[in-house]
Amino acid sequence: MRWLVLAAVGLALAACPAALASEEHPSSYEIQTELWCDDCQTTLAEASAVTFTPKAIQFIDQRIAAGASKSEIKQEAVKKFYGHLSLLAAKPQPKASQADLEGEIMCPVCSTTLDQSDSPIARRMKADIARRIAAGDSKKEIEDSLVAEFGQQILASPPKKGFNLLAWILPFVALFGGALVLGLLAWRWSRNREPSPPAAQLSPALERRVDEELARFDEG
Amino acid sequence: MRSLKLAGQVASVALVVALLGLLVWKVVQNDRTNVASSFEKGHQTKPVDFDLKRLEAPGKLKLSSLRGKVVVVNFWASWCEPCKSEAPRFEAAHKRYGDRVAFVGVDTADYSSDAGRFLDRYGVTYPNVRDPDRSVLGKYGGLPIPRTFVIAPNWQVTGYIFGEARAEELESAIQEALTA
């Protein structure tokens, strides 16, 4: 245990200067992996040569040579190539799919998911989802707007946070608890099994009589 | 070992009995708090109070704040076909009775934008609230809708219309509540 703690502390101490070095003396590739190319929907590092990408990389290299820090270079690059580059954290969320959402959103009047329902409100919601997907809304934005309209129950599965987290954890706890109880019972049962009764011992008199009978049988 | 086995058996039976008890309690409780079924069984039925967000105005409306008046509570939604037919009848009755009768519409499981258009289209001027997750509707009998309840000033439900409310049904229920 002590070795584990020491190893963790050592690792943390080693990582700290490394992180500082990365911030103060970044590599061009490292910065490119942290910038999102809006035109190509990849990081700048993975982007093929679109009109502005060689210029952006050249700009990054120049700023590294001038001794700028990583965060400065990223901010400046996003500013200089505004509309083409963004910080990776702010990259657009993956687009929502109609089938996914219809399978994950409940019809508010029929207790099934939208894809299983043809009620008027379900049809209205499907059309709304399609319209919002076409408008470029992310899955989360669409889900959030539906929750705002119809309440949390509109989600087929509860969100994995707060009190709802219990719904995800409890089945595993119950499964684990059940397995534990079953294992315990099986163990007890195997330990307490009564040994099979030993073969009945013949009394000496009876044994003698059997021997006599057998001898007589052999003679006959 | 034997006492452990016995304790296990007793615990299992107790668990089953407890679960059965819970089921019976839930059914009875649901029956008691369901305004529609309680009224239909002829029990003296009090309305279940609610405090819901207004649809066409800011703020909330609490049903019990209308106590002392005849109150008509109508559950509806913009996607519900019979609700479209009955909406003008409620508005006409609202205009006819004025302050003597309070009308409250409860829009349920609906888009607020659709509900707003519905009110405009049918010229509804009395207060409406939103019950987006059907939690209040559930206490009044649940789907399908429309459902209409008439509450007398002594805070007892005296009228219940299941389905589209015809003008004469509504009139007679309101008159009964006014004379209660």
HADDOCK unambig.tbl for C-alpha pairs under 7 A between the chains (distance, minus, plus):
assign (segid A and resid 108 and name CA) (segid B and resid 109 and name CA) 5.91 0.50 0.50
assign (segid A and resid 120 and name CA) (segid B and resid 79 and name CA) 6.04 0.50 0.50
assign (segid A and resid 121 and name CA) (segid B and resid 79 and name CA) 6.14 0.50 0.50
assign (segid A and resid 149 and name CA) (segid B and resid 111 and name CA) 6.16 0.50 0.50
assign (segid A and resid 149 and name CA) (segid B and resid 132 and name CA) 6.54 0.50 0.50
assign (segid A and resid 150 and name CA) (segid B and resid 109 and name CA) 6.32 0.50 0.50
assign (segid A and resid 150 and name CA) (segid B and resid 132 and name CA) 4.67 0.50 0.50
assign (segid A and resid 150 and name CA) (segid B and resid 133 and name CA) 5.40 0.50 0.50
assign (segid A and resid 151 and name CA) (segid B and resid 132 and name CA) 6.43 0.50 0.50
assign (segid A and resid 151 and name CA) (segid B and resid 133 and name CA) 5.60 0.50 0.50
